Amino acid sequence: EHVCSLLVQACRLVQLNQEHLVSKMCQLIHHLLNCLQVTVDEQSLDLLLSYCIRALQQCNSWTHVEILQAVAALVYGNGPRCQKFLPDLLGKKGILLQLSAPTQPDMDLRRAAVYCMANLCLGIPGQPYLEEQYKTVSLQTFLVVMRNPKSPEVDDVTLCKLLQNALKGIQSILNAGRINLTQTDQLGTLLAGLKTYMFYGFPGVNIEVPVVLYPAPLPQYEGSPPSKEQTGGATNSSKQVGKKKKP
């Protein structure tokens, strides 16, 4: 409770035109919430998240990674209580959609945006989940991350962190259930990405992700095991073949 009050008071003191202080403020939010495992009350959550969203809209891009880290810490485990902010974050012109797009040149910024989306998708038992439109657009973003080829200027560590965040979001959506993967070949896209990155890092592995991949149909019934008579007859015949005639 005291930590939340401290953060709210600090946000009221730090103006958005003081970008260096805004960056430090967001680092403080991220550090305290992650290290102390603080449960943020609803009023403090609204004030802090509103502050971070306005900072993303008004501050220069060099501050955005720290701001997104604060947003990720605030929405973690609080997705059901962030419904009023979803249009700003995941709407048609949502901030997270813009920053996580494949056209985003800053890979660290894109990774932070995908990390925020993954934390938003984390379901809480007994709490309402994301609306269908936000769940669908989040899943599509995660699938695009897995499908896009690796750029030469992106190092493997950054790519792995980006993929890890996308996979975390996909897992949260699938665990929540009530998602139809048959729309626009999402199941095939997901399987293609999973199969490709399952052996990522092994020598000689091709990282080109196919467009879709469907599972091979399995037989409905397994073949019946051989009967004892058939097994016994096969054993006797093999013994007879193995015997040699005495001279």
C-alpha positions in Angstrom: 0.0 0.0 0.0 2.8 2.4 0.9 4.7 1.5 -2.3 1.6 2.3 -4.4 1.1 5.6 -2.7 4.7 6.5 -3.2 4.5 5.7 -6.9 1.3 7.7 -7.4 2.8 10.7 -5.7 5.9 10.5 -7.8 3.9 10.4 -11.0 2.0 13.5 -9.9 5.3 15.3 -9.4 7.1 14.2 -12.6 5.7 16.1 -15.6 5.8 14.4 -19.0 8.0 17.1 -20.5 10.7 16.1 -18.1 11.6 13.0 -20.1 14.7 12.0 -18.2 12.7 12.0 -15.0 9.9 10.1 -16.8 12.4 7.4 -17.8 13.6 7.1 -14.2 10.1 7.1 -12.9 9.2 4.2 -15.1 12.3 2.3 -14.1 11.3 2.7 -10.5 7.8 1.3 -11.2 9.3 -1.7 -13.0 11.9 -2.3 -10.3 9.6 -2.0 -7.3 6.7 -4.1 -8.7 9.0 -6.8 -9.9 11.3 -7.0 -6.8 8.7 -6.5 -4.1 5.9 -8.4 -5.8 3.5 -5.6 -4.9 -0.2 -6.0 -5.4 -1.4 -2.8 -7.0 -4.9 -1.6 -5.9 -7.3 -0.6 -8.6 -7.1 3.2 -8.1 -3.3 3.2 -8.2 -3.4 0.9 -11.2 -5.6 3.3 -13.1 -3.5 6.3 -12.3 -0.1 4.7 -13.0 -1.2 3.0 -16.2 -2.9 6.2 -17.5 0.4 8.0 -16.8 2.5 5.5 -18.7 0.1 5.5 -21.7 0.2 9.3 -21.9 4.0 9.1 -21.6 4.1 6.7 -24.6 1.9 9.1 -26.6 3.9 12.3 -25.8 7.5 11.4 -25.0 10.2 10.8 -27.5 11.0 7.2 -28.6 14.2 6.9 -26.6 12.1 6.7 -23.5 9.6 4.1 -24.8 11.5 0.9 -23.7 11.6 2.0 -20.1 7.9 3.0 -20.2 6.9 -0.3 -21.8 8.7 -2.2 -19.0 6.7 -0.2 -16.5 3.5 -1.0 -18.4 4.4 -4.7 -18.5 4.9 -4.8 -14.7 1.6 -3.0 -14.1 -0.6 -5.2 -16.4 1.1 -8.5 -15.2 -1.7 -10.4 -13.4 -4.0 -7.4 -13.8 -5.3 -8.0 -17.3 -9.0 -8.2 -16.2 -8.7 -4.8 -14.4 -7.2 -3.1 -17.5 -10.2 -3.3 -19.7 -10.7 0.5 -20.0 -7.2 0.9 -21.4 -7.4 -1.9 -24.0 -8.6 0.4 -26.9 -5.5 2.6 -26.3 -3.2 -0.4 -26.1 -4.7 -3.0 -28.5 -7.2 -1.0 -30.6 -7.0 -0.4 -34.3 -4.4 2.3 -33.7 -3.2 0.9 -30.4 0.2 1.8 -29.1 1.3 -1.8 -28.6 0.2 -2.8 -32.1 2.2 0.0 -33.7 5.3 -0.7 -31.7 5.2 -4.5 -32.2 4.7 -4.2 -36.0 7.3 -5.9 -38.3 8.1 -2.4 -39.7 9.4 -1.3 -36.3 13.1 -0.8 -36.8 14.0 -0.8 -33.1 14.1 -4.5 -32.1 14.4 -3.8 -28.4 11.3 -1.6 -28.6 9.4 -4.2 -30.5 10.4 -6.9 -28.0 9.2 -4.7 -25.1 5.8 -4.2 -26.8 5.3 -7.9 -27.4 6.3 -8.5 -23.8 3.5 -6.1 -22.7 1.0 -7.9 -24.9 2.0 -11.3 -23.5 1.5 -10.0 -19.9 -1.9 -8.6 -20.9 -2.9 -12.1 -22.2 -2.1 -13.8 -18.9 -5.4 -15.2 -17.6 -6.4 -15.2 -14.0 -8.6 -18.1 -12.8 -12.1 -16.8 -12.0 -11.6 -13.5 -13.7 -13.0 -12.4 -17.1 -10.6 -12.8 -20.0 -9.8 -10.5 -22.9 -12.6 -9.7 -25.3 -12.5 -11.7 -28.6 -11.3 -8.8 -30.7 -8.3 -8.1 -28.5 -7.5 -11.8 -28.0 -7.5 -12.3 -31.8 -5.3 -9.3 -32.6 -2.8 -10.3 -29.9 -2.6 -13.9 -31.3 -2.1 -12.6 -34.8 0.7 -10.4 -33.6 2.4 -13.3 -31.9 2.1 -15.4 -35.1 3.6 -12.7 -37.2 6.6 -12.6 -34.9 7.1 -16.3 -35.4 6.6 -16.1 -39.2 8.8 -13.2 -40.0 12.3 -14.1 -41.2 15.4 -13.0 -39.1 17.0 -9.8 -40.3 20.8 -9.9 -40.7 21.3 -7.0 -38.3 19.4 -8.8 -35.5 21.5 -10.9 -33.1 20.4 -14.3 -31.9 19.9 -13.3 -28.3 17.5 -10.5 -29.2 15.6 -12.7 -31.6 15.3 -15.5 -28.9 13.9 -13.0 -26.4 11.3 -11.8 -28.9 10.3 -15.3 -29.7 10.1 -16.2 -26.0 7.7 -13.3 -25.4 5.5 -14.3 -28.4 5.4 -17.9 -27.2 4.5 -16.8 -23.7 1.6 -14.9 -25.1 0.4 -17.8 -27.3 0.6 -20.1 -24.3 -1.6 -17.8 -22.2 -4.2 -17.5 -24.9 -4.3 -21.3 -25.4 -4.5 -21.9 -21.7 -7.5 -19.5 -21.4 -9.3 -21.6 -24.0 -12.2 -20.5 -26.1 -10.0 -19.6 -29.1 -10.8 -20.7 -32.6 -7.5 -21.5 -34.4 -9.2 -22.4 -37.7 -9.7 -18.8 -38.7 -7.4 -17.7 -41.5 -5.2 -20.8 -41.1 -3.9 -19.8 -37.6 -3.5 -23.4 -36.6 -1.3 -24.1 -39.7 0.7 -21.0 -39.1 1.3 -21.8 -35.4 2.3 -25.4 -36.1 4.7 -24.2 -38.9 6.4 -21.8 -36.5 6.6 -24.3 -33.6 8.1 -27.0 -35.8 10.7 -24.6 -37.3 11.9 -23.1 -34.0 11.7 -26.4 -32.1 15.3 -27.1 -33.2 16.5 -23.5 -33.4 20.2 -23.2 -32.9 21.1 -26.7 -34.1 23.8 -26.8 -36.8 22.4 -26.9 -40.3 18.8 -26.1 -39.3 16.9 -24.0 -41.8 15.0 -21.2 -40.2 12.7 -20.5 -43.1 9.2 -20.8 -41.7 6.7 -22.3 -44.1 3.4 -20.5 -44.5 1.3 -23.3 -43.0 1.8 -26.8 -41.7 -0.9 -29.2 -40.9 -0.6 -32.4 -38.8 -0.6 -35.7 -40.7 -3.9 -37.6 -40.2 -3.5 -40.5 -37.8 -5.3 -43.9 -38.2 -8.5 -44.2 -36.3 -7.6 -47.6 -34.9 -4.3 -49.2 -34.3 -3.6 -52.6 -35.9 -4.7 -55.6 -33.8 -1.9 -57.5 -32.1 -1.0 -60.9 -33.5 -2.7 -63.9 -31.9 -0.8 -66.4 -29.7 -1.3 -69.1 -32.4 0.3 -66.9 -35.0 3.1 -66.0 -32.7 3.7 -69.6 -31.7 3.6 -70.8 -35.3 6.1 -68.2 -36.4 8.4 -69.2 -33.5 8.2 -73.0 -34.4 8.9 -72.3 -38.1 12.0 -70.3 -37.2 13.3 -73.0 -35.0 12.8 -75.6 -37.8 14.6 -73.4 -40.3 17.5 -73.0 -37.8 18.1 -76.7 -37.3 20.7 -78.5 -39.5 20.4 -82.1 -40.6 22.8 -84.6 -39.2 25.0 -86.5 -41.7 
